[in-house]
Amino acid sequence: AYRAMAGRIGHERFLNQLAAQATRVDARDNLRSLDVPALVLCGTADALCPPEFHRDIAEHLPGAELRELPGAGHLLPLEQPDTTADLLNRLLRRCGTDRGGPPCPS
């Protein structure tokens, strides 16, 4: 599935994604000012962005829920789609958006 997705986006978009990643700015300190329901989700076997990386993000984000999925890697929606969807739906419920409630604060 991953290779099929990569093939569909094409070489140019892949290079654009790499360029965007290489030039991004560390914005973790900005997270401290957010007041929104937040989920930091990662796999315990993610070699690209290890759990320590996600723990640091969660520490900078007030009230964040950190969930580490055992044995999962970097592609959680492909590796554990049901768990990923369940956790995202729980986040939406916290925002009230799944029942027509008010959106998360912006």
C-alpha positions in Angstrom: 0.0 0.0 0.0 2.8 2.4 0.9 4.6 1.8 -2.4 1.4 2.2 -4.4 0.8 5.6 -2.6 4.3 6.7 -3.4 3.9 5.7 -7.0 0.7 7.7 -7.3 2.1 11.0 -5.9 5.0 10.8 -8.3 8.7 11.8 -8.2 8.2 15.6 -8.3 5.8 15.6 -5.3 8.1 13.3 -3.4 11.0 15.7 -3.9 8.8 18.6 -2.8 7.8 16.8 0.4 11.5 16.1 1.2 12.3 19.8 0.5 9.5 20.9 2.9 10.8 18.6 5.6 14.3 19.8 5.2 13.4 23.5 5.6 10.8 23.4 8.3 11.3 25.4 11.5 11.2 24.0 15.0 7.9 25.3 16.4 7.6 23.3 19.6 7.8 26.4 21.8 4.7 27.8 20.0 2.7 24.7 21.1 2.7 26.0 24.7 0.3 28.8 23.7 -2.3 26.5 22.3 -5.5 25.7 24.2 -7.2 23.0 22.2 -7.9 19.3 22.6 -4.9 17.5 21.2 -3.8 14.0 20.5 -0.1 13.1 19.9 -0.1 9.7 18.4 2.9 7.5 17.5 4.1 4.0 17.1 6.6 2.5 19.5 8.6 1.0 16.6 8.7 4.3 14.6 12.3 4.6 13.4 11.7 7.8 11.5 10.1 9.8 14.4 10.8 7.8 17.6 8.5 7.9 20.6 10.9 10.3 22.3 10.2 12.9 19.6 6.4 12.6 20.2 6.8 12.7 24.0 8.7 16.0 23.6 5.8 17.4 21.4 3.3 16.3 24.0 5.3 18.0 26.8 5.1 21.3 24.9 1.4 21.0 24.2 -0.8 21.7 27.3 -3.3 19.0 28.0 -2.2 16.8 25.1 -3.1 13.2 25.2 -0.1 11.0 24.2 -0.8 7.6 22.8 1.9 5.2 21.8 0.7 2.2 19.7 2.8 -0.9 20.6 4.7 -2.4 17.7 3.5 0.2 15.2 5.9 2.2 13.0 5.5 5.5 11.2 2.4 4.8 9.1 -0.2 4.4 11.7 -3.3 4.7 9.4 -1.9 1.8 7.3 -0.5 -0.3 10.2 -3.3 0.1 12.7 -6.2 1.8 10.9 -9.0 0.8 13.4 -7.1 2.0 16.4 -6.0 5.2 14.6 -9.5 5.9 13.5 -10.9 5.2 17.0 -8.4 7.6 18.7 -9.1 10.3 16.1 -12.9 9.9 16.6 -12.4 10.3 20.3 -10.5 13.5 19.7 -13.3 14.8 17.5 -15.8 14.0 20.2 -13.7 16.0 22.7 -14.1 18.9 20.3 -17.9 18.3 19.9 -17.6 18.2 16.1 -19.0 14.7 15.6 -22.5 15.7 17.0 -22.8 19.2 15.5 -21.3 20.8 18.6 -19.0 23.8 18.6 -15.6 23.4 16.9 -12.4 23.3 18.7 -11.1 26.7 19.7 -8.8 28.3 17.2 
